[in-house]
Amino acid sequence: MGRTATSLSPLRSPLSPCLLYTSRAHQPRSIRIAALLDKPSRRKQPIEAQYIGFTIPDAYVVGYGLDYAERYRNLPDICVLENL
């Protein structure tokens, strides 16, 4: 899930081009949202993920593929980056 969930808001629209393409091409029974990290305080759109790994506070996190200025993404853990 993006930081503000705006990238997922089109999925909730019944006429979303992404949703229409997916449903025509693959004919899924349903579409569900999964997020490793959920940061509800930053949302600009009301999105409810069906599968959430961790709910975190409004802090900048790095590691496990998440980076800051192309650094820290190879950390084996998810860590809070302080003193930005």
C-alpha positions in Angstrom: 0.0 0.0 0.0 1.3 3.4 -0.8 1.9 6.0 1.9 -1.5 7.7 1.4 -3.4 4.9 -0.4 -4.2 7.1 -3.3 -2.7 4.5 -5.7 -5.4 2.0 -4.5 -8.4 4.3 -4.6 -9.1 3.6 -8.3 -9.5 -0.1 -7.4 -12.6 0.8 -5.4 -14.2 2.5 -8.3 -16.5 0.1 -10.2 -15.4 1.5 -13.5 -11.7 1.6 -12.8 -9.6 0.7 -16.0 -7.3 -1.5 -13.9 -10.2 -3.3 -12.3 -11.9 -3.7 -15.7 -8.8 -5.1 -17.4 -8.1 -7.5 -14.5 -11.7 -8.8 -14.5 -11.9 -9.2 -18.3 -8.4 -10.8 -18.6 -8.5 -13.1 -15.6 -12.1 -13.2 -14.5 -11.4 -13.2 -10.7 -14.2 -14.0 -8.3 -13.0 -11.1 -6.1 -10.1 -8.7 -5.7 -8.5 -8.2 -2.2 -5.9 -5.8 -1.0 -2.8 -7.0 0.9 -0.3 -4.8 2.6 2.8 -5.6 4.6 2.7 -2.3 6.4 -0.4 -0.3 7.1 -0.1 3.4 8.2 -3.7 4.6 8.7 -2.7 8.0 9.9 -1.3 9.0 6.5 -4.4 7.9 4.4 -6.0 10.4 2.1 -8.6 7.9 0.8 -10.6 5.4 2.9 -9.1 2.0 2.0 -9.5 -1.2 4.0 -7.0 -3.9 3.2 -8.2 -7.4 3.8 -4.7 -8.7 4.7 -2.3 -6.6 6.8 1.1 -7.6 8.1 1.7 -4.8 10.6 0.0 -1.5 11.5 2.6 1.1 12.1 2.7 4.7 13.4 3.5 7.7 11.2 7.2 7.1 11.0 9.6 6.7 8.0 10.6 3.1 7.7 13.4 1.5 5.8 14.7 -2.0 5.1 13.3 -5.2 3.6 13.1 -3.4 0.2 12.1 0.0 1.5 14.7 2.7 1.0 15.6 6.3 1.8 17.7 8.0 -0.9 18.4 4.6 -2.4 20.0 3.4 0.9 19.0 0.9 3.5 16.8 -1.2 1.3 18.9 -4.3 1.8 18.4 -4.3 5.6 17.0 -7.7 6.6 14.5 -6.0 9.0 12.1 -3.1 8.8 13.5 -0.2 10.9 12.4 3.4 11.8 14.6 6.0 10.2 15.1 8.8 12.7 16.7 12.3 12.4 15.6 13.0 8.8 
